[in-house]
Amino acid sequence: FHIGFDHWHSTDSPEDAELSQDIYRKLRANGLVYSKPVEQFFDPVKGMFLPDRYIKGECPKCGAKDQYGDACEVCSSVYSPTDLKNPYSAISGATPELRTSDHYFFRLSDPRCVDFLRGWTQDGRLQSEVANKAREWLTGEGDKALGDWDISRDAPYFGIPIPDAPGKYFYVWLDAPVGYLASFKAYCAKAGIDFEAFLQDPGTEQVHFIGKDIIYFHTLFWPAMLKFAGAPYK
């Protein structure tokens, strides 16, 4: 593939924090971020809200055991942690309790996002199998329709703080793909390249090699975030 491993970087970087917060602010200004109270699982032993990767249980769709709280690795269904059957804390093993907390959401169900994604995922850029899976997510109705994306987690949590929201952090899958751009920005600083000009150059193409278990992050959330954050992103 003519790929050279010429720059190693990490999402635990000032560039990733800067770009993630910038994208968030632009999405919020575009009317695509809102907050609402949600019920989420709380570990009574550890005394903390549990991020979805710290909760395991049975998939609500296919019944597979020991699945994480955001997606099933057996049937590829996407769901909320509270949808899990027989949930338990991956930290303590305790049965979690439901408690209420304010969370921030990316309005993926906005008609602008849906219309864009229906075109972007079906124009030949994706493998046919991936495009077909994306079509399933984008043509569902009722409880299978494209839902808004919970992009916040409560402290204690790792990662990047949400601006103007004390005690709230970005869900890791918001800033993880931003890390691709953060790594490139760090490389640009080292190589004397204009980061923003390079991104906006019509001749610039971004190619991602990803695993099939993270398709929905990279074919739904990530392109919509870039599209509606606006320049210099694309």
C-alpha positions as CSV (number, residue, x, y, z in Angstrom):
1,F,0.0,0.0,0.0
2,H,3.1,2.3,-0.1
3,I,2.6,3.3,3.5
4,G,5.5,4.4,5.6
5,F,5.4,4.3,9.4
6,D,7.1,7.7,9.6
7,H,5.2,9.4,12.5
8,W,4.0,7.9,15.7
9,H,1.6,9.9,17.9
10,S,-1.0,9.4,20.6
11,T,-4.5,10.6,21.4
12,D,-3.2,11.7,24.7
13,S,-1.8,14.8,23.2
14,P,-2.4,18.6,23.2
15,E,-3.2,18.5,19.5
16,D,-6.0,15.9,20.1
17,A,-7.5,18.0,22.9
18,E,-7.4,21.2,20.8
19,L,-9.0,19.6,17.7
20,S,-11.6,17.6,19.6
21,Q,-12.8,20.7,21.5
22,D,-12.7,22.8,18.3
23,I,-14.9,20.3,16.4
24,Y,-17.3,20.0,19.4
25,R,-17.7,23.8,19.6
26,K,-18.4,24.0,15.8
27,L,-20.9,21.2,16.0
28,R,-22.6,23.0,19.0
29,A,-22.7,26.3,17.1
30,N,-24.3,24.4,14.2
31,G,-27.1,23.3,16.4
32,L,-26.0,19.6,16.4
33,V,-25.2,19.3,20.2
34,Y,-27.6,19.3,23.0
35,S,-27.9,18.0,26.6
36,K,-30.6,16.0,28.4
37,P,-30.9,13.9,31.6
38,V,-30.3,10.2,31.0
39,E,-30.4,7.1,33.2
40,Q,-27.1,5.3,33.3
41,F,-25.6,2.5,35.3
42,F,-23.8,3.3,38.6
43,D,-21.5,0.8,40.3
44,P,-22.6,0.8,44.0
45,V,-19.3,-0.9,45.1
46,K,-16.9,1.5,43.3
47,G,-19.2,4.5,43.7
48,M,-18.9,5.7,40.1
49,F,-20.9,5.9,36.9
50,L,-19.9,3.2,34.5
51,P,-18.8,4.0,30.9
52,D,-20.3,1.6,28.4
53,R,-17.0,-0.3,28.1
54,Y,-17.1,-1.0,31.8
55,I,-20.5,-2.7,31.7
56,K,-21.0,-6.2,30.3
57,G,-24.0,-8.4,29.8
58,E,-26.2,-10.1,27.3
59,C,-26.8,-8.5,23.9
60,P,-30.5,-7.3,23.8
61,K,-30.7,-8.4,20.1
62,C,-29.1,-11.8,19.8
63,G,-28.5,-12.8,23.4
64,A,-24.8,-13.2,23.2
65,K,-23.2,-13.2,26.6
66,D,-20.3,-11.0,27.9
67,Q,-20.9,-8.1,25.4
68,Y,-19.9,-4.5,26.1
69,G,-22.4,-1.8,26.8
70,D,-22.3,0.0,23.4
71,A,-22.2,-2.7,20.7
72,C,-22.4,-6.5,20.2
73,E,-19.3,-8.1,18.7
74,V,-21.3,-11.1,17.6
75,C,-24.3,-9.6,15.7
76,S,-22.9,-6.0,15.3
77,S,-26.0,-4.4,16.9
78,V,-25.5,-0.9,18.4
79,Y,-27.4,-0.1,21.6
80,S,-27.4,1.8,24.9
81,P,-25.8,0.3,28.0
82,T,-29.2,0.2,29.7
83,D,-30.5,-2.1,26.9
84,L,-28.2,-4.9,28.1
85,K,-29.8,-8.0,29.7
86,N,-28.4,-9.1,33.1
87,P,-25.8,-6.3,33.2
88,Y,-22.8,-6.4,35.6
89,S,-19.9,-4.0,36.3
90,A,-16.7,-5.1,34.5
91,I,-14.8,-3.5,37.4
92,S,-16.4,-5.0,40.5
93,G,-18.8,-7.6,39.1
94,A,-21.6,-5.9,41.0
95,T,-25.1,-5.5,39.6
96,P,-25.3,-1.8,38.6
97,E,-28.0,0.6,39.7
98,L,-29.8,3.1,37.5
99,R,-29.1,6.8,38.3
100,T,-29.7,10.0,36.4
101,S,-27.1,12.3,35.0
102,D,-27.0,15.1,32.3
103,H,-25.3,13.9,29.1
104,Y,-24.4,15.7,25.9
105,F,-25.5,14.3,22.5
106,F,-24.5,14.7,18.9
107,R,-27.7,15.1,16.9
108,L,-27.0,12.3,14.3
109,S,-30.7,12.0,13.6
110,D,-30.8,15.6,12.2
111,P,-32.1,15.5,8.6
112,R,-28.9,17.2,7.5
113,C,-26.7,14.4,8.9
114,V,-29.0,11.6,7.6
115,D,-29.2,13.1,4.0
116,F,-25.4,13.6,3.9
117,L,-24.6,10.1,5.2
118,R,-27.0,8.4,2.8
119,G,-25.1,9.9,-0.1
120,W,-21.6,9.6,1.4
121,T,-21.9,6.0,2.3
122,Q,-23.4,4.9,-1.0
123,D,-21.2,6.7,-3.6
124,G,-18.7,3.9,-4.1
125,R,-16.1,4.9,-1.6
126,L,-16.8,2.0,0.7
127,Q,-16.5,-1.7,0.2
128,S,-19.9,-3.1,-0.9
129,E,-20.3,-5.1,2.4
130,V,-19.7,-2.0,4.5
131,A,-22.0,0.2,2.3
132,N,-24.7,-2.4,2.7
133,K,-24.4,-2.4,6.5
134,A,-24.4,1.4,6.6
135,R,-27.6,1.3,4.5
136,E,-29.3,-0.8,7.2
137,W,-28.5,1.8,9.8
138,L,-29.6,4.7,7.6
139,T,-32.9,3.2,6.4
140,G,-34.3,1.9,9.6
141,E,-37.6,3.1,11.1
142,G,-38.9,3.4,14.7
143,D,-36.6,2.0,17.2
144,K,-34.2,0.9,14.4
145,A,-33.9,4.5,13.1
146,L,-30.6,6.3,13.4
147,G,-30.4,7.7,16.9
148,D,-28.5,10.6,18.4
149,W,-25.0,9.8,19.8
150,D,-24.2,10.1,23.5
151,I,-20.8,11.9,23.4
152,S,-20.2,12.5,27.1
153,R,-19.1,10.5,30.1
154,D,-19.0,11.5,33.8
155,A,-16.0,11.8,36.0
156,P,-14.0,9.8,37.0
157,Y,-13.1,9.2,33.4
158,F,-10.0,9.5,31.2
159,G,-9.5,11.7,28.2
160,I,-10.5,15.2,27.2
161,P,-12.8,17.5,29.2
162,I,-15.9,18.9,27.4
163,P,-15.7,22.8,27.3
164,D,-17.9,24.6,29.7
165,A,-19.1,21.3,31.3
166,P,-17.3,20.6,34.6
167,G,-17.0,16.9,35.4
168,K,-17.9,15.9,31.8
169,Y,-15.5,14.2,29.4
170,F,-15.8,13.3,25.7
171,Y,-16.7,9.7,25.1
172,V,-13.5,8.1,23.8
173,W,-14.9,7.4,20.4
174,L,-15.4,11.1,19.8
175,D,-11.7,12.0,20.2
176,A,-10.2,8.7,19.0
177,P,-10.7,9.4,15.3
178,V,-9.8,13.0,15.8
179,G,-6.5,11.5,16.8
180,Y,-5.7,10.8,13.2
181,L,-5.8,14.5,12.4
182,A,-4.0,15.3,15.7
183,S,-1.2,13.0,14.7
184,F,-1.0,14.6,11.2
185,K,-1.0,18.1,12.8
186,A,2.0,17.2,14.9
187,Y,3.7,15.9,11.8
188,C,3.0,19.1,9.9
189,A,4.5,21.2,12.7
190,K,7.7,19.0,12.5
191,A,7.8,19.0,8.7
192,G,6.9,22.7,8.1
193,I,3.5,21.9,6.4
194,D,0.5,24.2,6.6
195,F,-2.0,21.8,8.3
196,E,-5.2,23.6,7.5
197,A,-4.2,24.4,3.9
198,F,-3.2,20.8,3.3
199,L,-6.6,19.5,4.6
200,Q,-8.6,21.9,2.4
201,D,-6.6,21.3,-0.7
202,P,-9.0,19.7,-3.3
203,G,-6.3,17.2,-4.2
204,T,-6.0,15.9,-0.6
205,E,-7.5,12.5,0.0
206,Q,-7.9,10.8,3.4
207,V,-7.7,7.0,3.4
208,H,-8.5,5.0,6.5
209,F,-7.8,1.3,7.1
210,I,-10.2,0.1,9.8
211,G,-11.4,-3.1,11.4
212,K,-15.0,-4.3,10.7
213,D,-15.9,-3.9,14.4
214,I,-15.6,-0.1,14.3
215,I,-17.5,0.5,11.1
216,Y,-20.3,2.5,12.6
217,F,-17.9,4.9,14.2
218,H,-16.1,5.5,10.9
219,T,-19.1,5.5,8.5
220,L,-21.7,7.4,10.6
221,F,-20.2,9.5,13.5
222,W,-16.8,10.4,12.1
223,P,-17.8,11.7,8.6
224,A,-20.8,13.6,10.0
225,M,-18.7,15.3,12.6
226,L,-16.1,16.4,10.0
227,K,-18.8,17.5,7.5
228,F,-20.8,19.7,9.9
229,A,-17.8,21.0,11.8
230,G,-16.9,22.8,8.6
231,A,-13.5,24.1,7.5
232,P,-10.7,23.1,7.7
233,Y,-12.3,19.7,8.2
234,K,-13.8,17.7,5.4
